[in-house]
Amino acid sequence: MGIMEALGLKKDEYHHKIKADLSDWDAQVERDRAERKREAASNELDRDDDYEEYRARRKDADERLSDLRNASEDKWEDVKTGVEKAWLDAKNAFNKLGNRMRH
């Protein structure tokens, strides 16, 4: 006894069921592949030196902003130079990472 007979389906019903199953499987495979590609890209990005550089510069900028927030009114100008340098370093690291990701 074949599958078609076991399912009790007529030819058109059987064709439709098989085609629907194959379409469902294709869709799931494509979703899974897309997810794996996103994960692989994310994992690659996480290990990437440029990304690590950006994260380090971004963290430094956050720390300098915290210093600025905690500085007294008469001392904040002294902290401002460090904030601007950290901001510029983070911006440069971001641009380097962004340029590489676009290519």
PyMOL commands that set and color helices and strands:
alter all, ss='L'
color gray80, all
select helices_A, chain A and resi 3-7+11-47+49-70+76-102
alter helices_A, ss='H'
color red, helices_A
deselect
rebuild
show_as cartoon
